[in-house]
Amino acid sequence: MTSAERSGPALRRVVMESYGDPDVLAVREADLPQVSAELVLVRVAAAGVNVVDLYQRSGVYRVDLPFTPGIEGSGTVLQTGTGVAGIAVGDRVAWLGQPGAYATHVLLPAFRLVPVPDGLSLTDAAAALIHGMTAHLLTTDVYAPTEGTVCLVHSAAGGVGGMLSQYARRRGATVIGTVSRDDKAAAARAAGAHHVVNYERSSFPRRVRELTGGRGVDVVYDAVGRDTFLDGLTCLRPGGTCVLYGQTSGAADPIDPQLLNSSGSLFLTKPSLSHYDHSPELVRRRAATVFEDVVAGRVRVRVHATYPLADAAAAHHEMAARRTRGKILLLP
């Protein structure tokens, strides 16, 4: 660590001292934290902006204030605690599930870190981590498409939706993607969607029935929630599966379970990555798979925009407006 990094104030981080709109996010300075025990100090290269950050900032999800958002990032190890093994100064790492990534430096438990392989930039590592792991989870552990499967992927131009479409298509599935704006259609097709429907401008269930000859799709991957959930159920073939993994438009309306029966004995699940990858070993295993897929060109990462820490509020405004076509990153 350099002398400049030892002397404060060297740490800059985004802090919210109250709940509210994006303007509650402000940059504050502090001394670098002390490294002890099994902790690691990382210089942040990129921090991922995720929907959960918006929920925490607005108060939908309650956190202890003052609070620094950001549960995902990448960077370089600057210092390790006395109890840390297998991680060295200079290692390129990424992490998820630990708040505080909106900063120039972050102190992390060593077990949270996953190695970033040669050939993958730290920017792409941050962009691929949560989105790629979620997409991989949804198309392997939750519902694995095979040759001939027909998938309906909502938010197909988004970060998860785009990578999910790529994984499904590589497995031989036909992907029908939906978008909320016409100018997202090209991004959805580039990500792997065979057909694209604007669900804000037309009836996507009717179009899905046309595209499938009235049969319906095998699976719906729904990141939107309230605006698409019920209509998505009508798109499923008998015995089909709805994977509800997000709620960018708000929480899905509650339903009578009898609706699943009367609609053709449907299956409904609402998975979380943390319930499947519930140990550091499982997190590292899936992260390594996703990183290998990106390095090998089997899936592509799309970065929508990058912002400096001082513009974290602008990044939140952009995500809230649902204009994104890929990942938003903060670059300290």
N, C-alpha and C positions, 0 to 999 in steps of 0.2 A: 504493500500500500504506500502511496506517495505521501510526502509530508503535507501536501495540500489536502489530501483525503483524510489525514489524521486530525487536522485542525478544523474547527467548526467556524461558522456554520457551513458544512459541506453537504448536508442532506437537504434536498428539496422534495416536498411531497404535497399532493393534493389533499386537502382536509375539508370535511364538512362538519360544521359545528352545530348545525340544526338541519331538520328535514325541510325539503322544499323543492323548488324548480332548480334547473341546472346552475343558476347563479349562486347557489349556496356553496359551490365548489371553489375553493381558493387555494393558491399555492402558499405554503409556509416553509420556513427554513428552521433547521435544528442541527445539533451536533450528530455525528454518526453514532449509532448505538454501539454499546460494548458487546463483543462476541464472547459467549461463554458456553460451557457444557457441550450440548449436541446441536448448537446453532451454527449457521453459516451466513456470512455477510455477502450479498450479491450486488454488483453494480448492474442496474436494470438497463437492458438494451431496448426492450419493447414490452409494453403492457397491453393485454387484450381488454377491449371494452365489451362487456357482455350485458345482456338484458337484466341479469340479477343486480348489476351495479345501479341501474336506474331504479329498480324496486327498493334497494337499500337507501338510495339518495332521497327518494320521495317519501319514504316511511312505510311503504307497503310491507317491506320486510324490516323489522326493527333491529337496530344495532346499537351498541354502546357509543355514545358521542363524547368527544370528537372522534371522527372515524376517517380513515383513508381507504377508499374503495380499491377494487382491482383484485380479483381472485386468480389471475393468470398472467404469467409473464415469462420472460427469458432474459438471460444475462450471463455475466462472467463472475466466478467466485473470486472474492477479494481476500477473505479471511475465514478460517474454520476454527471452531471451538475445540477444546482439548479432547472431547469425547467423540469427535467425528472421525470415521474411518471410511476409506474408499472414495473420498472427495478431496481434491487438491486445489490450491490456489491456481487460478488460470483456467479451470475447467469451464466449459460452456454447458449451461444447464437451463432447464425450463421447469416450471412448477404450476400447479393448479390447486384450488381449494383453500388457499391461505390468503386472507385479505392483506392489502397494503401495497399492491403492485404499482399504483399510480405514484411513483416516486423515482428518484435517481438511484436510491439504494434501498434494499429491503433485507431484514433479518429473518431467516427462515429456519424451521426445523430441518435437519439434514434429510429426514425420511421423506420430505415433500419433493425433493429434487429428482428430476429425471435427466439423463445425459442427452445432449444434442449431438447427433452424429456428424462426422465430417461430410461436407457436401450440402449441408442444410444451413442456411443463414439463420441467425438468431431472430430476425424479423419474421421469416416464414415459420420458424418453430413456434413463436408466440401465436401466430395466426392459425396454425394447424392444430394446436393442442386440444382445446376444449371442443372446437367445432369438429375436428377430425375424429377425435375419440368418440364423440356423441354419434356422429354419422356411422362410424364403424360398429359401435354398439348396436344401433338400431337395425343395421342390416346383417348382423351376425347373431347376437344373443337374443334380441327381441323378436324380430321377424326376418328370416334370411331368404331373400328372393332367389329364385333359381331360373333356369332357362324357361321362358314362357310366362313367368310371373308378370302381371300388370300392376304397376304401382302408381298411386296418386300421391304426389309430393307437393304439399303446400309450401309457400315461400321458397320456390325452387331456385330463385336468384340469390338467396341469402347465403350466409356462411355455412351453416349446417346443411341447409337444403341443397346447396350446390355440390357439396362433397358427398352427401347422401345419394344424390342422383348419379354421381360418378360410380360409387360403389355398387349401386343397384344395377346400373347398365353393364358394368364389368361382369356381373353375375348372370347376364343374359336376359335381364328384365326389360320390359317396355316401360318407359317413364313418362307419365303425364304430369307436367308441372303446372302449378298455378302461381300467378304473380298478382300484385295489387295495383300495378301501373304498367301501361303499355311499354314504357321505356326500359322495363326490366326484362322484357321477353327475350332479347338477344342474349343477355347474361344467363338466363335459364337454359336456353338452347346450348350455349357454349359449355355449360356445366354438365350437359348430358341429357336434358329432357328431349324426348322425341316429339312431343306435342306440348304446347303452352297455351294456357287459358287465363285470361284476366278475370278473376272472380269478382272484381268490383263492377265490371261492365256487362257481364253476361252470366247466365245460369251455368255454373260449372257442372252441376249434376247432369243437366241435359246434354252438354257437350261430352261428358265422360261416357254417357250411355251411347251416344253416337259413335264415339271412337272405339268402344268395346262391343259394338253390335248388340247392345242391350244387356250384355252379360254382367257388366260391372267389373270393378277392380278387385284384386286379391287383397290389397293392403292400402290403407291410407296412412301416411306419415303427416301428422298435423302439428305444426308449430304455432299456428295462429290462434286457435282456441275459439272464443265466442263467435266470431264472424263466419267460421267455416265448419265447426264441429258437427252440428246436426245435419247440415246438407251433406257433409262428408259421409255420414253413416248411410245415406240413401244411395251412395255411389258403390257400395260394397256388394259383391256377389254373396249368395248364401254361404255362411261359414267364414266370411271374410273377417279381417282384423283391422281395427282402428288403433293406431299407435299415437296417442295424444301426448306430446312431449314438450309443448310450449303453450304460451298464451299471450302473444304479442298484442292481440286485440282485446284482451281481457279474459277472465276465467270462463271456461265453457259452462253453459247452463247445465244444472243437474237434470238427470233423466230417470225415468222409471225403468228399472232393469227389464221389465217386460218388453220395452221397445227393442231391446237386442234380440229377443226371441221372435217377436212379430216381424222384424226386419230380415229374418233369415238365420237365426241362431248365430248372431255375430259375436266376435270377441272384442273386448275393449281393455286396453292397458295404458297406464300412465307411468312410464319408467323414469328412473333417475340414474345417472351414471354412478353416483356414489353407492347405490345399492348393489350394483353389479361389481364394480371395482372397489371393494371395501377394504383393501389392504394395499400398502405401498408396493408390494410385489405385483399385484394385479394392475395397478396404475402404470407402473413402469413397463409392464409387458404390453399393454395396449398402446401406450405412447410410443414405444419402440416400433410396433407394427405400423402405426400411422406414419411415423417419421420415415421409416423404410419405404413405405408406399409413395411418399412425396419425393424422396430422393430418387427413386427408381422411375418416377414419372407415371406411376399407375393412377395417382390422383393428383389434381392440381389445387394449389392454394390461391385464393383470390383475395387481395387486400383492397378494400373499397377506398380507404383514406387513412392518412396518418396525421396526427396532431401533436404539437408540443404540450407539455404539462399545463402550461398557462392557458391552453385552449381546451381543457377537459370539458368545460361547459358546452362548447360548440360541438364536441364529439357526442355528448349526450343529446343535444338538440337534434343532431343528424340521425342518431339511432331512433329516437322517439318519433321522428317524422316518417320512419319506415321507408327511407329512400335507399337503404344500403344494398349493395351488390357484393357481398363478401364481408371481410373482417375490417373493423375499425381498430386502429392501434394508437396508443400514445407512445411517442419516442422521446424519452427524457434527454 
